[in-house]
C-alpha cells in the first residue's frame, strides 16, 4: 500500500506539543473531533481522509484514563478508515510503573496497555524515556524508544560542567545516567541506593560514588510526588555535594509535588513538555524544554524509512 502522504493527529492530552511537532515537520495538524456524548463518554471522529496515509497520532497517556481512552479510540478510527500505517506517538507512556508481578495480586499494567494499543490499531509506537526499557518487549509491534538526554545535553552543555557530576536516584536509572555522563564528555557519576517499602514513600539509603564539593545533576525519568528527588537531595547534601540540580523527562507532578519541590534545597529542576505542566510551574526554579524537535525528527525518519538510532543516547 502507498503511504507517501503523512498526517498527524492528536488527542486532548498534549495539543501544544503536538502543534509544535507539526510546525517542525511543516505539516498541518490533522482535523479530528474529540468531544463527549451527553453521558460523558468520549466521541471521536477523524475529519480527514486517511485511506492509504501514514498516520501519526500524538497523545501522552497520563491520568485521567480519558487520555488513554482517546488514544485507543483514535487508533481504532484510523484503522477502520484504512490508514496505511498507524504510529502511536506517546511522549509519556502512562500506567508503566506496574511493569512486573513483584507481589501477589497485582496487574502488569504496562503490558496490558501495550496489548490495548496494538489491538486498537497501532502498527508501531514512538515513545520517550519509558519507565523501564523492557516495556519495549511487551509489544509485538516495533517500538522506537527515544531518550530526552540529547535535549538535556544541549541545555546543560552550554555551561561550564567541570564541577558537575551525574547522579542516578536509583539503580534502575543507572544506565540512563551513565549514557548521559558519557554524552557530556565523560562526567563522573554516582548512584543512590533507593528502597521503596511502601507506595510513594521511597527512602534514599546509601550512595555509590564520591560527591564531595560537586554540583550533582540528578537524572530521572519522571517526577511524581517528588519524594525520590527530595530524599536523594538530602543524602547528596549530607555527603558533601555543593548543590543539587535535576533533569527529569516527565513532570507528572502529583498533588503538592510542585510546592514541595519549590520548598526543597534543589537549585534547579529541568523537565520536558511530554506532559502539559507549563502553566502550573510559577517558580523560576523550574524550566521546561521542548521535545518537539526530537520527536519531529523521529517521525520524519520513521515516515521516510530511515534509521532513528542516531537520535538515541
Ligand atoms: C522510579 O523508579 C522512577 O524512576 C522515579 O524515580 C519515581 O517514579 C519518582 O516518583 P516520586 O516522584 O513519587 O518519588
Boltz pocket constraint, residues with backbone or C-beta under 6 A from the ligand:
constraints:
  - pocket:
      binder: B
      contacts: [[A, 131], [A, 169], [A, 170], [A, 172], [A, 173], [A, 200], [A, 202], [A, 220], [A, 221], [A, 222], [A, 223], [A, 224], [A, 225], [A, 226], [A, 227], [A, 228], [A, 229]]
      max_distance: 6.0
